[in-house]
Amino acid sequence: MSQNTKGKLSLVGLSLMI
């Protein structure tokens, strides 16, 4: 669960950064 959330957050963060 924690890993899944971290992965989603990472993708969202990268998308926002880009």
C-alpha positions as CSV (number, residue, x, y, z in Angstrom):
1,M,0.0,0.0,0.0
2,S,2.8,2.4,1.0
3,Q,4.8,1.6,-2.1
4,N,1.8,2.1,-4.4
5,T,1.0,5.5,-2.9
6,K,4.7,6.5,-3.2
7,G,4.8,5.5,-6.8
8,K,1.6,7.4,-7.6
9,L,2.9,10.5,-5.8
10,S,6.2,10.2,-7.6
11,L,4.5,10.1,-11.0
12,V,2.3,13.1,-10.1
13,G,5.2,15.1,-8.7
14,L,7.2,14.4,-11.9
15,S,4.3,15.3,-14.1
16,L,3.9,18.6,-12.2
17,M,7.6,19.3,-12.3
18,I,7.6,18.7,-16.1
